[in-house]
Amino acid sequence: MLYTVSDDGIFTVNCELYILEKRNAAMQFIIDTGASITCCRAKELGVNLEEEDFIVNKASVRYLNGVLKEGNKEYSRDRYSIKFYEVKMNKLKIGTSIVLENVSVWITFDKRFYTCLMGQDILDKLYYMHWSNTKKLLIADNANDLREYVDCMED
Amino acid sequence: MLHVLNQTDIKSFNTVKREFPYSRILMQIASLDDGEGQLLAVSDSEDSDDDLCKKLHEYLEKDILCIIIGSYVQGGERNAIYSVR
């Protein structure tokens, strides 16, 4: 179990990503319950990643609609779609205490997108408890850890 | 532009993000559970974000744990805000 503290309403977690046995990257993800997938910029996962390799290898692709404002014009979902490629992780370590295996992180080579979001595909596998008075978000990979924590608080 | 700072004092992520708004910031940390660390470098434009990523991987290759923080729009209207829904 780990906890993260809100920064102006934004919760983040530090993660290590392993595509094979080797640690490929470390990055801070924003916990975004509104995001459907976990995603980041390609260069943050690996500086040698090239989009052509993903095209040749027919990697799974998703087009997602970021929010992009152009002057006073209306939003255009098609024009502003961002293309993401799936990268399957052997292991994703969240903090020092949570390890998830066989999860995917979606990467983009589109430079308009440059942050790291932890979306529902991974958040679905975790349990949370929010303490509003401390701005803490407790995260665990099993419910028992959270129950034990609450029991300790009540005692 | 990429600014390599290599500061040695420990600062919280929130402090550094306030010091360098609209920037991506490379921080050395001791543990994945940390919310503080040493400021290594700052990218204040999208043009230098890739260089910041190179720095990140250089440090990771040397087994120095670091992460990039900061998540603000830095290209103005040309950038997508972190909102993939």
gemmi code that builds the backbone of each chain (N, CA, C; Angstrom):
import gemmi

chains = {
    "A": [
        ("MET", (0.847, -1.194, 0.000), (0.000, 0.000, 0.000), (0.886, 1.249, 0.000)),
        ("LEU", (0.450, 2.265, -0.669), (1.191, 3.517, -0.671), (0.194, 4.666, -0.577)),
        ("TYR", (0.701, 5.818, -0.272), (-0.193, 6.964, -0.314), (0.460, 8.094, -1.093)),
        ("THR", (-0.386, 8.908, -1.695), (0.080, 10.073, -2.423), (-0.721, 11.275, -1.951)),
        ("VAL", (-0.097, 12.422, -1.972), (-0.742, 13.636, -1.470), (-1.099, 14.532, -2.638)),
        ("SER", (-2.281, 15.082, -2.583), (-2.774, 15.922, -3.663), (-1.973, 17.214, -3.798)),
        ("ASP", (-1.667, 17.560, -5.039), (-1.081, 18.864, -5.344), (-2.122, 19.635, -6.141)),
        ("ASP", (-2.847, 20.524, -5.472), (-3.938, 21.262, -6.116), (-4.927, 20.324, -6.799)),
        ("GLY", (-5.237, 19.237, -6.127), (-6.250, 18.320, -6.661), (-5.700, 17.253, -7.585)),
        ("ILE", (-4.408, 17.279, -7.841), (-3.819, 16.285, -8.746), (-3.026, 15.276, -7.932)),
        ("PHE", (-3.384, 14.010, -8.092), (-2.650, 12.945, -7.423), (-1.693, 12.297, -8.417)),
        ("THR", (-0.485, 12.024, -7.969), (0.495, 11.388, -8.840), (1.120, 10.175, -8.149)),
        ("VAL", (1.659, 9.276, -8.964), (2.409, 8.139, -8.427), (3.683, 7.961, -9.258)),
        ("ASN", (4.737, 7.575, -8.576), (6.001, 7.308, -9.262), (6.063, 5.821, -9.612)),
        ("CYS", (6.469, 5.536, -10.832), (6.448, 4.150, -11.300), (7.745, 3.777, -12.007)),
        ("GLU", (8.033, 2.493, -11.979), (9.089, 1.931, -12.813), (8.439, 0.984, -13.807)),
        ("LEU", (8.927, 1.027, -15.047), (8.338, 0.219, -16.106), (9.364, -0.760, -16.651)),
        ("TYR", (8.956, -2.005, -16.744), (9.827, -3.073, -17.235), (9.160, -3.719, -18.440)),
        ("ILE", (9.780, -3.580, -19.604), (9.224, -4.255, -20.778), (9.658, -5.712, -20.756)),
        ("LEU", (10.910, -5.943, -20.470), (11.392, -7.311, -20.240), (11.842, -7.356, -18.781)),
        ("GLU", (12.981, -7.920, -18.510), (13.445, -7.979, -17.123), (14.124, -6.678, -16.701)),
        ("LYS", (14.578, -5.943, -17.703), (15.322, -4.711, -17.424), (14.361, -3.538, -17.178)),
        ("ARG", (14.760, -2.666, -16.263), (13.964, -1.460, -16.065), (14.157, -0.549, -17.267)),
        ("ASN", (13.069, -0.244, -17.951), (13.168, 0.578, -19.145), (12.972, 2.061, -18.865)),
        ("ALA", (12.173, 2.346, -17.862), (11.908, 3.754, -17.589), (11.364, 3.927, -16.184)),
        ("ALA", (11.484, 5.138, -15.702), (10.825, 5.523, -14.460), (10.071, 6.798, -14.786)),
        ("MET", (8.851, 6.871, -14.354), (8.090, 8.084, -14.658), (6.999, 8.335, -13.634)),
        ("GLN", (6.596, 9.581, -13.577), (5.519, 9.958, -12.677), (4.227, 10.037, -13.469)),
        ("PHE", (3.232, 9.270, -13.037), (1.927, 9.285, -13.687), (0.956, 10.130, -12.879)),
        ("ILE", (0.127, 10.857, -13.594), (-1.011, 11.527, -12.967), (-2.155, 10.516, -12.905)),
        ("ILE", (-2.780, 10.397, -11.754), (-3.942, 9.522, -11.650), (-5.133, 10.234, -12.269)),
        ("ASP", (-5.595, 9.712, -13.388), (-6.666, 10.364, -14.139), (-7.822, 9.382, -14.294)),
        ("THR", (-8.793, 9.495, -13.406), (-9.918, 8.553, -13.446), (-10.762, 8.739, -14.701)),
        ("GLY", (-10.576, 9.833, -15.382), (-11.329, 10.059, -16.611), (-10.629, 9.523, -17.846)),
        ("ALA", (-9.400, 9.071, -17.674), (-8.662, 8.530, -18.823), (-8.947, 7.036, -18.950)),
        ("SER", (-9.161, 6.585, -20.158), (-9.475, 5.168, -20.357), (-8.219, 4.305, -20.363)),
        ("ILE", (-7.110, 4.882, -20.759), (-5.880, 4.099, -20.850), (-4.727, 4.811, -20.134)),
        ("THR", (-3.702, 4.035, -19.867), (-2.480, 4.566, -19.277), (-1.541, 4.916, -20.419)),
        ("CYS", (-1.082, 6.136, -20.455), (-0.362, 6.569, -21.646), (0.714, 7.603, -21.315)),
        ("CYS", (1.670, 7.704, -22.229), (2.768, 8.651, -22.052), (3.419, 8.918, -23.401)),
        ("ARG", (4.350, 9.814, -23.397), (5.125, 10.071, -24.617), (6.125, 8.952, -24.837)),
        ("ALA", (6.359, 8.626, -26.102), (7.265, 7.521, -26.429), (8.666, 7.761, -25.893)),
        ("LYS", (9.143, 8.978, -26.034), (10.535, 9.254, -25.652), (10.757, 9.086, -24.151)),
        ("GLU", (9.683, 9.201, -23.393), (9.838, 9.043, -21.955), (10.004, 7.558, -21.597)),
        ("LEU", (9.419, 6.705, -22.414), (9.583, 5.267, -22.178), (10.930, 4.783, -22.706)),
        ("GLY", (11.357, 5.334, -23.824), (12.641, 4.927, -24.396), (13.061, 5.867, -25.493)),
        ("VAL", (14.268, 6.378, -25.406), (14.705, 7.399, -26.380), (14.916, 6.798, -27.765)),
        ("ASN", (15.090, 5.482, -27.843), (15.351, 4.868, -29.144), (14.093, 4.350, -29.837)),
        ("LEU", (12.957, 4.552, -29.231), (11.721, 4.067, -29.856), (11.419, 4.882, -31.114)),
        ("GLU", (11.058, 4.174, -32.179), (10.721, 4.830, -33.445), (9.326, 4.396, -33.880)),
        ("GLU", (8.548, 5.341, -34.375), (7.170, 5.042, -34.765), (7.120, 3.994, -35.886)),
        ("GLU", (8.100, 4.034, -36.788), (8.100, 3.100, -37.907), (8.110, 1.652, -37.418)),
        ("ASP", (8.819, 1.410, -36.334), (8.898, 0.042, -35.804), (7.524, -0.455, -35.350)),
        ("PHE", (6.750, 0.438, -34.781), (5.410, 0.052, -34.322), (4.485, -0.196, -35.513)),
        ("ILE", (4.687, 0.590, -36.580), (3.868, 0.411, -37.780), (4.207, -0.922, -38.442)),
        ("VAL", (5.508, -1.174, -38.593), (5.954, -2.422, -39.228), (5.470, -3.638, -38.432)),
        ("ASN", (5.567, -3.545, -37.129), (5.190, -4.683, -36.274), (3.691, -4.747, -35.993)),
        ("LYS", (2.944, -3.851, -36.628), (1.487, -3.824, -36.506), (1.029, -3.818, -35.042)),
        ("ALA", (1.593, -2.933, -34.287), (1.215, -2.793, -32.886), (-0.230, -2.301, -32.787)),
        ("SER", (-0.899, -2.665, -31.720), (-2.272, -2.192, -31.505), (-2.272, -0.665, -31.407)),
        ("VAL", (-3.282, -0.075, -32.011), (-3.344, 1.389, -32.090), (-4.669, 1.874, -31.528)),
        ("ARG", (-4.625, 2.988, -30.853), (-5.862, 3.654, -30.446), (-5.733, 5.130, -30.768)),
        ("TYR", (-6.815, 5.689, -31.254), (-6.857, 7.128, -31.491), (-7.708, 7.738, -30.390)),
        ("LEU", (-7.127, 8.652, -29.680), (-7.858, 9.250, -28.572), (-7.965, 10.749, -28.758)),
        ("ASN", (-8.999, 11.264, -28.176), (-9.258, 12.690, -28.348), (-8.776, 13.474, -27.147)),
        ("GLY", (-7.696, 14.167, -27.324), (-7.247, 15.082, -26.284), (-8.059, 16.358, -26.388)),
        ("VAL", (-7.923, 17.192, -25.412), (-8.610, 18.476, -25.467), (-7.607, 19.508, -25.957)),
        ("LEU", (-7.862, 20.047, -27.099), (-6.924, 20.984, -27.693), (-7.697, 22.187, -28.194)),
        ("LYS", (-7.327, 23.319, -27.739), (-8.079, 24.512, -28.100), (-7.297, 25.306, -29.132)),
        ("GLU", (-7.991, 25.720, -30.157), (-7.349, 26.537, -31.175), (-8.074, 27.872, -31.248)),
        ("GLY", (-7.507, 28.876, -30.645), (-8.118, 30.187, -30.647), (-9.544, 30.123, -30.138)),
        ("ASN", (-10.437, 30.757, -30.854), (-11.842, 30.748, -30.451), (-12.668, 29.759, -31.264)),
        ("LYS", (-11.959, 28.948, -32.050), (-12.698, 28.015, -32.897), (-13.250, 26.869, -32.064)),
        ("GLU", (-14.174, 26.146, -32.668), (-14.748, 25.013, -31.960), (-13.749, 23.870, -31.912)),
        ("TYR", (-13.937, 23.003, -30.947), (-13.087, 21.819, -30.869), (-13.398, 20.896, -32.053)),
        ("SER", (-12.390, 20.259, -32.549), (-12.601, 19.280, -33.606), (-11.981, 17.972, -33.152)),
        ("ARG", (-12.820, 16.990, -32.871), (-12.312, 15.730, -32.328), (-11.398, 15.012, -33.308)),
        ("ASP", (-11.799, 14.996, -34.587), (-10.996, 14.251, -35.560), (-9.616, 14.881, -35.741)),
        ("ARG", (-9.623, 16.172, -35.892), (-8.374, 16.862, -36.148), (-7.407, 16.712, -34.975)),
        ("TYR", (-7.962, 16.622, -33.797), (-7.111, 16.620, -32.624), (-6.906, 15.241, -32.017)),
        ("SER", (-7.323, 14.223, -32.739), (-7.066, 12.872, -32.251), (-5.574, 12.626, -32.138)),
        ("ILE", (-5.207, 11.901, -31.124), (-3.803, 11.564, -30.916), (-3.655, 10.055, -30.990)),
        ("LYS", (-2.661, 9.615, -31.755), (-2.476, 8.183, -32.009), (-1.550, 7.581, -30.957)),
        ("PHE", (-1.997, 6.499, -30.360), (-1.204, 5.802, -29.346), (-0.949, 4.365, -29.776)),
        ("TYR", (0.231, 3.868, -29.464), (0.589, 2.476, -29.737), (0.718, 1.733, -28.410)),
        ("GLU", (0.307, 0.457, -28.442), (0.367, -0.340, -27.213), (1.774, -0.901, -26.989)),
        ("VAL", (2.253, -0.765, -25.778), (3.501, -1.417, -25.373), (3.175, -2.296, -24.166)),
        ("LYS", (3.373, -3.592, -24.326), (3.050, -4.509, -23.236), (4.199, -4.562, -22.238)),
        ("MET", (3.845, -4.379, -20.975), (4.845, -4.378, -19.910), (4.910, -5.747, -19.249)),
        ("ASN", (6.100, -6.171, -18.985), (6.284, -7.359, -18.160), (5.883, -7.036, -16.719)),
        ("LYS", (6.237, -5.816, -16.310), (5.996, -5.435, -14.918), (5.872, -3.917, -14.812)),
        ("LEU", (4.952, -3.488, -14.003), (4.818, -2.062, -13.697), (4.826, -1.934, -12.178)),
        ("LYS", (5.810, -1.225, -11.689), (5.950, -1.051, -10.246), (5.422, 0.330, -9.871)),
        ("ILE", (4.450, 0.358, -8.970), (3.858, 1.626, -8.531), (4.331, 1.878, -7.105)),
        ("GLY", (5.117, 2.928, -6.931), (5.762, 3.116, -5.638), (6.659, 1.908, -5.373)),
        ("THR", (6.936, 1.671, -4.108), (7.801, 0.525, -3.804), (6.998, -0.721, -3.455)),
        ("SER", (5.682, -0.557, -3.315), (4.914, -1.662, -2.740), (3.927, -2.352, -3.675)),
        ("ILE", (3.649, -1.770, -4.815), (2.656, -2.391, -5.706), (3.327, -2.784, -7.016)),
        ("VAL", (3.162, -4.035, -7.381), (3.723, -4.525, -8.638), (2.604, -5.167, -9.454)),
        ("LEU", (2.406, -4.662, -10.656), (1.413, -5.247, -11.557), (2.147, -5.908, -12.709)),
        ("GLU", (1.668, -7.077, -13.099), (2.303, -7.797, -14.209), (1.376, -7.806, -15.413)),
        ("ASN", (1.996, -7.863, -16.574), (1.267, -7.984, -17.837), (0.211, -6.885, -18.021)),
        ("VAL", (0.643, -5.673, -17.909), (-0.236, -4.539, -18.203), (0.344, -3.782, -19.397)),
        ("SER", (-0.470, -2.949, -19.985), (-0.012, -2.196, -21.159), (0.077, -0.711, -20.850)),
        ("VAL", (1.046, -0.092, -21.479), (1.138, 1.369, -21.474), (1.092, 1.805, -22.933)),
        ("TRP", (0.310, 2.819, -23.195), (0.138, 3.286, -24.579), (0.999, 4.536, -24.786)),
        ("ILE", (1.751, 4.514, -25.864), (2.680, 5.623, -26.093), (2.332, 6.367, -27.385)),
        ("THR", (2.701, 7.618, -27.404), (2.466, 8.407, -28.609), (3.743, 9.127, -29.023)),
        ("PHE", (3.865, 9.323, -30.313), (4.983, 10.109, -30.841), (4.521, 11.535, -31.164)),
        ("ASP", (3.276, 11.821, -30.859), (2.701, 13.135, -31.110), (3.211, 14.106, -30.042)),
        ("LYS", (3.894, 15.131, -30.476), (4.544, 16.036, -29.512), (3.563, 16.952, -28.794)),
        ("ARG", (2.315, 16.964, -29.247), (1.335, 17.790, -28.536), (0.998, 17.186, -27.180)),
        ("PHE", (1.283, 15.911, -27.048), (0.971, 15.203, -25.806), (2.279, 14.909, -25.090)),
        ("TYR", (2.410, 15.335, -23.882), (3.719, 15.163, -23.254), (3.633, 14.793, -21.787)),
        ("THR", (2.482, 14.356, -21.336), (2.393, 14.006, -19.930), (2.167, 12.506, -19.771)),
        ("CYS", (2.109, 12.040, -18.567), (1.918, 10.607, -18.312), (0.645, 10.447, -17.488)),
        ("LEU", (-0.297, 9.698, -18.017), (-1.577, 9.508, -17.342), (-1.769, 8.056, -16.963)),
        ("MET", (-2.204, 7.828, -15.742), (-2.595, 6.476, -15.361), (-4.110, 6.403, -15.474)),
        ("GLY", (-4.576, 5.633, -16.427), (-6.008, 5.572, -16.722), (-6.677, 4.347, -16.139)),
        ("GLN", (-7.933, 4.177, -16.514), (-8.770, 3.147, -15.899), (-8.292, 1.727, -16.187)),
        ("ASP", (-7.558, 1.518, -17.267), (-7.101, 0.148, -17.546), (-6.231, -0.389, -16.404)),
        ("ILE", (-5.468, 0.490, -15.769), (-4.657, 0.058, -14.619), (-5.362, 0.390, -13.302)),
        ("LEU", (-6.036, 1.506, -13.241), (-6.718, 1.889, -11.998), (-7.759, 0.860, -11.591)),
        ("ASP", (-8.348, 0.186, -12.582), (-9.344, -0.855, -12.294), (-8.774, -1.993, -11.448)),
        ("LYS", (-7.485, -2.170, -11.505), (-6.845, -3.280, -10.784), (-6.478, -2.904, -9.341)),
        ("LEU", (-6.744, -1.668, -8.950), (-6.293, -1.182, -7.646), (-7.463, -0.772, -6.751)),
        ("TYR", (-7.153, -0.571, -5.478), (-8.149, -0.122, -4.501), (-7.687, 1.224, -3.934)),
        ("TYR", (-8.647, 2.068, -3.603), (-8.313, 3.427, -3.150), (-9.081, 3.817, -1.907)),
        ("MET", (-8.528, 4.736, -1.193), (-9.260, 5.376, -0.116), (-8.759, 6.817, -0.016)),
        ("HIS", (-9.691, 7.729, -0.018), (-9.320, 9.143, -0.018), (-9.637, 9.759, 1.332)),
        ("TRP", (-8.652, 10.402, 1.945), (-8.873, 11.103, 3.202), (-8.876, 12.586, 2.894)),
        ("SER", (-10.062, 13.153, 2.893), (-10.184, 14.546, 2.434), (-9.492, 15.525, 3.388)),
        ("ASN", (-9.464, 15.195, 4.673), (-8.884, 16.151, 5.608), (-7.364, 16.238, 5.497)),
        ("THR", (-6.750, 15.185, 4.968), (-5.289, 15.201, 4.834), (-4.845, 15.316, 3.370)),
        ("LYS", (-5.815, 15.288, 2.462), (-5.530, 15.289, 1.015), (-4.714, 14.071, 0.598)),
        ("LYS", (-4.821, 12.999, 1.379), (-4.085, 11.783, 1.046), (-4.969, 10.823, 0.257)),
        ("LEU", (-4.357, 10.151, -0.694), (-5.023, 9.067, -1.408), (-4.230, 7.799, -1.137)),
        ("LEU", (-4.884, 6.847, -0.469), (-4.231, 5.562, -0.196), (-4.517, 4.622, -1.352)),
        ("ILE", (-3.482, 3.940, -1.801), (-3.633, 3.035, -2.947), (-3.087, 1.670, -2.546)),
        ("ALA", (-3.843, 0.624, -2.864), (-3.400, -0.729, -2.530), (-3.777, -1.670, -3.665)),
        ("ASP", (-3.091, -2.796, -3.712), (-3.445, -3.789, -4.723), (-4.347, -4.884, -4.154)),
        ("ASN", (-4.724, -4.732, -2.869), (-5.739, -5.631, -2.320), (-6.525, -4.887, -1.243)),
        ("ALA", (-7.769, -5.313, -1.055), (-8.668, -4.592, -0.155), (-8.272, -4.765, 1.307)),
        ("ASN", (-7.656, -5.888, 1.632), (-7.313, -6.150, 3.035), (-6.379, -5.089, 3.611)),
        ("ASP", (-5.429, -4.650, 2.813), (-4.497, -3.625, 3.282), (-5.239, -2.363, 3.708)),
        ("LEU", (-6.223, -1.989, 2.913), (-6.989, -0.785, 3.241), (-7.837, -1.010, 4.492)),
        ("ARG", (-8.434, -2.216, 4.599), (-9.252, -2.530, 5.787), (-8.394, -2.450, 7.049)),
        ("GLU", (-7.215, -3.035, 6.974), (-6.318, -3.017, 8.138), (-5.947, -1.590, 8.513)),
        ("TYR", (-5.742, -0.772, 7.511), (-5.386, 0.630, 7.772), (-6.526, 1.341, 8.483)),
        ("VAL", (-7.743, 1.109, 8.004), (-8.920, 1.742, 8.618), (-9.089, 1.249, 10.040)),
        ("ASP", (-8.888, -0.055, 10.262), (-8.998, -0.613, 11.614), (-8.011, 0.067, 12.553)),
        ("CYS", (-6.791, 0.280, 12.072), (-5.769, 0.955, 12.886), (-6.187, 2.379, 13.215)),
        ("MET", (-6.794, 3.047, 12.230), (-7.228, 4.428, 12.441), (-8.322, 4.486, 13.496)),
        ("GLU", (-9.208, 3.493, 13.474), (-10.336, 3.492, 14.407), (-9.872, 3.174, 15.827)),
        ("ASP", (-8.829, 2.350, 15.929), (-8.290, 2.007, 17.250), (-7.554, 3.217, 17.788)),
    ],
    "B": [
        ("MET", (14.198, 25.333, -24.147), (15.618, 25.121, -23.860), (15.770, 24.181, -22.665)),
        ("LEU", (16.813, 23.367, -22.718), (17.092, 22.479, -21.592), (18.089, 23.151, -20.651)),
        ("HIS", (17.726, 23.220, -19.400), (18.607, 23.811, -18.390), (19.084, 22.704, -17.470)),
        ("VAL", (20.361, 22.413, -17.501), (20.915, 21.399, -16.593), (21.373, 22.107, -15.328)),
        ("LEU", (20.772, 21.752, -14.201), (21.012, 22.495, -12.956), (21.802, 21.682, -11.933)),
        ("ASN", (21.527, 20.389, -11.890), (22.247, 19.488, -10.971), (22.321, 20.034, -9.542)),
        ("GLN", (21.197, 20.448, -9.030), (21.163, 20.951, -7.653), (21.312, 19.787, -6.667)),
        ("THR", (21.865, 20.074, -5.521), (22.118, 18.997, -4.554), (21.163, 19.027, -3.366)),
        ("ASP", (20.482, 20.140, -3.162), (19.561, 20.190, -2.022), (18.255, 19.465, -2.367)),
        ("ILE", (17.598, 19.007, -1.326), (16.358, 18.252, -1.493), (15.169, 19.208, -1.475)),
        ("LYS", (14.351, 19.109, -2.499), (13.161, 19.965, -2.580), (11.940, 19.093, -2.857)),
        ("SER", (10.799, 19.526, -2.347), (9.567, 18.781, -2.635), (9.168, 19.036, -4.091)),
        ("PHE", (8.453, 18.056, -4.650), (7.996, 18.205, -6.034), (7.129, 19.454, -6.183)),
        ("ASN", (6.282, 19.679, -5.201), (5.381, 20.829, -5.300), (6.148, 22.152, -5.324)),
        ("THR", (7.203, 22.223, -4.526), (8.023, 23.442, -4.503), (8.672, 23.670, -5.868)),
        ("VAL", (9.216, 22.609, -6.427), (9.916, 22.733, -7.709), (8.941, 23.077, -8.832)),
        ("LYS", (7.749, 22.491, -8.779), (6.768, 22.784, -9.822), (6.311, 24.238, -9.761)),
        ("ARG", (6.256, 24.770, -8.546), (5.900, 26.193, -8.424), (7.047, 27.077, -8.915)),
        ("GLU", (8.284, 26.606, -8.698), (9.459, 27.374, -9.114), (9.598, 27.385, -10.637)),
        ("PHE", (9.204, 26.263, -11.272), (9.315, 26.152, -12.739), (7.969, 25.753, -13.337)),
        ("PRO", (7.025, 26.682, -13.361), (5.731, 26.343, -13.962), (5.873, 26.192, -15.480)),
        ("TYR", (4.940, 25.529, -16.093), (4.951, 25.334, -17.551), (6.236, 24.649, -18.014)),
        ("SER", (6.732, 23.742, -17.207), (7.993, 23.076, -17.538), (7.921, 21.600, -17.168)),
        ("ARG", (8.758, 20.821, -17.825), (8.958, 19.430, -17.423), (10.284, 19.398, -16.679)),
        ("ILE", (10.292, 18.711, -15.553), (11.420, 18.823, -14.622), (11.958, 17.439, -14.283)),
        ("LEU", (13.263, 17.268, -14.411), (13.890, 15.985, -14.086), (14.395, 16.022, -12.653)),
        ("MET", (13.898, 15.086, -11.847), (14.254, 15.034, -10.429), (14.898, 13.692, -10.092)),
        ("GLN", (15.973, 13.752, -9.361), (16.552, 12.513, -8.821), (15.861, 12.195, -7.508)),
        ("ILE", (15.460, 10.939, -7.346), (14.772, 10.537, -6.112), (15.489, 9.340, -5.507)),
        ("ALA", (15.280, 9.160, -4.219), (15.920, 8.032, -3.537), (15.051, 6.789, -3.617)),
        ("SER", (13.741, 7.003, -3.677), (12.800, 5.881, -3.678), (11.571, 6.258, -4.491)),
        ("LEU", (10.891, 5.261, -5.019), (9.665, 5.526, -5.792), (8.559, 6.122, -4.925)),
        ("ASP", (8.658, 5.976, -3.633), (7.638, 6.527, -2.745), (7.863, 8.005, -2.437)),
        ("ASP", (8.966, 8.558, -2.889), (9.323, 9.921, -2.520), (8.475, 10.977, -3.237)),
        ("GLY", (8.247, 12.067, -2.534), (7.605, 13.233, -3.129), (8.566, 14.404, -3.139)),
        ("GLU", (9.838, 14.095, -3.041), (10.882, 15.120, -3.037), (12.154, 14.536, -3.639)),
        ("GLY", (13.056, 15.424, -4.020), (14.300, 14.949, -4.609), (15.209, 16.095, -4.992)),
        ("GLN", (16.241, 15.752, -5.761), (17.200, 16.767, -6.203), (16.897, 17.158, -7.642)),
        ("LEU", (16.857, 18.445, -7.876), (16.533, 18.962, -9.205), (17.739, 18.798, -10.134)),
        ("LEU", (17.541, 18.057, -11.222), (18.650, 17.816, -12.150), (18.581, 18.708, -13.381)),
        ("ALA", (17.408, 18.800, -14.002), (17.306, 19.579, -15.237), (15.867, 20.003, -15.470)),
        ("VAL", (15.721, 21.051, -16.280), (14.397, 21.593, -16.583), (14.282, 21.825, -18.090)),
        ("SER", (13.173, 21.395, -18.649), (12.859, 21.705, -20.048), (11.699, 22.687, -20.048)),
        ("ASP", (11.929, 23.856, -20.652), (10.864, 24.856, -20.622), (10.191, 25.054, -21.977)),
        ("SER", (10.450, 24.126, -22.904), (9.726, 24.184, -24.178), (9.600, 22.780, -24.734)),
        ("GLU", (8.635, 22.580, -25.610), (8.439, 21.239, -26.150), (9.639, 20.804, -26.987)),
        ("ASP", (10.386, 21.769, -27.533), (11.546, 21.432, -28.360), (12.633, 20.702, -27.565)),
        ("SER", (12.701, 20.979, -26.281), (13.766, 20.368, -25.486), (13.263, 19.187, -24.639)),
        ("ASP", (11.990, 18.839, -24.780), (11.447, 17.724, -23.996), (12.156, 16.408, -24.313)),
        ("ASP", (12.479, 16.217, -25.603), (13.178, 14.976, -25.968), (14.569, 14.921, -25.325)),
        ("ASP", (15.227, 16.076, -25.257), (16.552, 16.117, -24.617), (16.442, 15.792, -23.134)),
        ("LEU", (15.362, 16.236, -22.531), (15.147, 15.929, -21.119), (14.946, 14.410, -20.937)),
        ("CYS", (14.223, 13.811, -21.881), (14.023, 12.351, -21.824), (15.365, 11.619, -21.986)),
        ("LYS", (16.227, 12.156, -22.860), (17.567, 11.547, -23.021), (18.321, 11.589, -21.709)),
        ("LYS", (18.240, 12.734, -21.037), (18.899, 12.866, -19.730), (18.348, 11.839, -18.744)),
        ("LEU", (17.027, 11.700, -18.746), (16.381, 10.729, -17.858), (16.978, 9.340, -18.063)),
        ("HIS", (17.074, 8.930, -19.324), (17.562, 7.578, -19.607), (19.068, 7.443, -19.377)),
        ("GLU", (19.793, 8.533, -19.544), (21.223, 8.504, -19.198), (21.405, 8.181, -17.721)),
        ("TYR", (20.620, 8.849, -16.906), (20.717, 8.614, -15.455), (20.242, 7.217, -15.088)),
        ("LEU", (19.153, 6.781, -15.703), (18.637, 5.438, -15.388), (19.654, 4.363, -15.766)),
        ("GLU", (20.344, 4.587, -16.899), (21.378, 3.630, -17.321), (22.494, 3.544, -16.281)),
        ("LYS", (22.741, 4.655, -15.603), (23.767, 4.673, -14.552), (23.188, 4.228, -13.204)),
        ("ASP", (21.963, 3.716, -13.249), (21.274, 3.234, -12.052), (20.987, 4.353, -11.051)),
        ("ILE", (20.825, 5.562, -11.579), (20.396, 6.691, -10.743), (18.902, 6.868, -10.975)),
        ("LEU", (18.130, 6.679, -9.910), (16.674, 6.736, -10.053), (16.215, 8.176, -10.192)),
        ("CYS", (15.513, 8.469, -11.268), (14.973, 9.812, -11.453), (13.691, 9.730, -12.270)),
        ("ILE", (12.910, 10.765, -12.166), (11.645, 10.851, -12.895), (11.446, 12.268, -13.406)),
        ("ILE", (10.549, 12.368, -14.377), (10.189, 13.694, -14.886), (8.845, 14.080, -14.274)),
        ("ILE", (8.799, 15.256, -13.695), (7.540, 15.741, -13.116), (7.117, 17.010, -13.845)),
        ("GLY", (5.955, 17.510, -13.444), (5.438, 18.707, -14.110), (4.527, 18.288, -15.245)),
        ("SER", (3.409, 18.902, -15.334), (2.438, 18.423, -16.327), (1.630, 19.574, -16.906)),
        ("TYR", (2.281, 20.648, -17.085), (1.545, 21.817, -17.524), (1.659, 22.028, -19.027)),
        ("VAL", (0.709, 22.734, -19.571), (0.743, 23.058, -20.988), (1.894, 24.020, -21.227)),
        ("GLN", (2.786, 23.672, -22.130), (3.898, 24.568, -22.371), (3.985, 25.021, -23.814)),
        ("GLY", (3.102, 24.532, -24.636), (3.104, 24.986, -26.019), (1.878, 25.824, -26.317)),
        ("GLY", (1.220, 26.271, -25.262), (0.033, 27.088, -25.457), (-1.052, 26.322, -26.180)),
        ("GLU", (-1.651, 26.950, -27.145), (-2.816, 26.364, -27.788), (-2.482, 25.173, -28.673)),
        ("ARG", (-1.234, 24.978, -28.970), (-0.872, 23.875, -29.868), (-0.788, 22.545, -29.141)),
        ("ASN", (-0.809, 22.580, -27.842), (-0.622, 21.346, -27.097), (-1.926, 20.750, -26.606)),
        ("ALA", (-1.893, 19.442, -26.463), (-3.043, 18.762, -25.883), (-2.875, 18.749, -24.373)),
        ("ILE", (-3.898, 19.120, -23.688), (-3.883, 19.057, -22.238), (-4.045, 17.602, -21.839)),
        ("TYR", (-3.589, 17.251, -20.652), (-3.675, 15.856, -20.237), (-5.126, 15.457, -20.029)),
        ("SER", (-5.772, 15.125, -21.094), (-7.171, 14.755, -20.984), (-7.510, 13.786, -22.095)),
        ("VAL", (-7.296, 12.510, -21.820), (-7.547, 11.494, -22.839), (-8.766, 10.715, -22.376)),
        ("ARG", (-9.877, 10.958, -23.001), (-11.109, 10.387, -22.468), (-11.919, 9.721, -23.544)),
    ],
}
model = gemmi.Model(1)
for chain_id, residues in chains.items():
    chain = gemmi.Chain(chain_id)
    for i, (resn, *xyz) in enumerate(residues, 1):
        res = gemmi.Residue()
        res.name, res.seqid = resn, gemmi.SeqId(i, " ")
        for name, pos in zip(("N", "CA", "C"), xyz):
            atom = gemmi.Atom()
            atom.name, atom.element = name, gemmi.Element(name[0])
            atom.pos, atom.b_iso = gemmi.Position(*pos), 0.0
            res.add_atom(atom)
        chain.add_residue(res)
    model.add_chain(chain)
structure = gemmi.Structure()
structure.add_model(model)
structure.setup_entities()
